[in-house]
Amino acid sequence: MENPYWHPTIKPHAFDPDSVSEQCLKCFEPLSTSSSLGVFWESASEDEGLEESIWSYPTLVKLHQQCAELKLSSALLFLAISFRTLDDQRREDEGFREFVKNLETSFSNLHFYQGNGKTTLREACNKIVHATDVRPVYDNGSDRIEREVWGMDGQLELKGSLGGTNWAVNLNMFDFLEALLDVVQYVNDEIK
């Protein structure tokens, strides 16, 4: 048997569409769970004599709150690196370039509020990878003000610096995940 190292074809990193889809779902799950925490908050009625409301499942809620951002962060890093790698590999592929360009016309999910830069899918991935401060945005909605229930609203604030210049962006994670799933579909269609 010949040594596989000497195989004459180029061996790029693998882009695994199934793994990318799974990681998109891993991002979506804490986002959707977080935004629905209000259903686990019970208000005590005045007739019952209780002055405070309580969590109906406090241990589960606490576990979610402890793990959600970690799950989200690690899945986002995987997705950003996967897309960046695929984008680098397909730099000369006109069909892929055109697909990404068309995808980005509807991709308005990266907004700079400090510094400036491109608002492309690639740049969103760069910001995820290079951010030194990663903060999901939480909201308690006007109907939950008194309940102290905070859930992620799907926005992610990322801050960092490039060449000594600070930048800060807001990323709509739902749009980002949808765009990556469109890339997965494109790659899967090519495989068929």
Residue pairs with C-beta under 8 A, 6 or more apart in sequence:
12 85
12 89
13 85
13 89
15 82
15 85
15 86
15 89
15 187
16 82
17 184
17 187
17 188
17 191
19 78
19 82
20 79
20 82
20 83
20 180
20 183
20 184
21 181
21 184
23 75
23 78
23 79
23 82
24 75
24 79
24 177
24 180
24 181
24 184
26 71
26 72
26 75
27 71
27 72
27 75
27 76
27 79
27 173
27 177
28 174
28 177
29 71
30 64
30 67
30 68
30 69
30 71
30 72
30 152
31 72
31 136
31 152
31 154
31 173
31 174
33 64
33 68
34 64
34 68
34 136
34 138
34 151
34 152
35 151
35 152
35 153
35 154
36 151
37 61
37 64
37 149
37 150
37 151
38 141
38 143
38 144
38 147
38 149
38 151
40 55
40 56
40 57
40 60
40 61
41 53
41 54
41 55
41 56
41 144
41 147
41 149
42 53
42 54
42 55
42 56
43 53
43 147
44 50
44 51
44 52
44 53
44 54
53 146
53 147
55 61
68 136
68 152
69 136
72 136
72 152
72 173
73 134
76 128
76 134
76 156
76 173
77 128
77 129
79 125
79 128
79 176
79 177
79 180
80 124
80 125
80 126
80 128
80 129
81 125
81 129
83 121
83 122
83 125
83 180
83 183
84 122
84 125
84 126
84 129
86 183
86 187
87 100
87 121
87 122
87 125
90 96
90 97
91 97
96 186
99 183
99 186
100 121
100 122
100 183
103 121
103 179
103 182
103 183
104 119
104 120
104 121
107 119
107 120
107 121
107 124
107 175
107 179
108 119
108 175
109 124
109 171
109 172
109 173
109 174
109 175
109 176
109 179
110 119
110 120
110 123
110 124
110 127
110 169
110 170
110 171
110 172
111 119
111 169
111 170
112 119
112 167
112 168
112 169
113 168
113 169
113 170
114 159
114 166
114 167
114 168
115 162
115 165
115 166
115 167
115 168
116 167
117 123
117 167
117 169
121 176
121 179
121 180
121 183
124 169
124 171
124 176
127 158
127 160
127 167
127 169
127 171
128 134
128 158
128 171
130 160
130 162
131 158
131 159
131 160
132 159
132 160
132 161
133 157
133 158
133 159
133 160
134 156
134 157
134 158
135 156
135 157
135 158
136 152
136 155
136 156
136 157
136 173
137 152
137 153
137 154
137 155
137 156
137 157
137 170
138 150
138 151
138 152
138 153
139 150
139 151
139 153
140 147
140 148
140 149
140 150
140 151
141 151
154 172
154 173
154 174
155 170
155 171
155 172
155 173
156 170
156 171
156 172
156 173
157 168
157 169
157 170
157 171
158 168
158 169
158 170
158 171
159 166
159 167
159 168
159 169
160 166
160 167
161 167
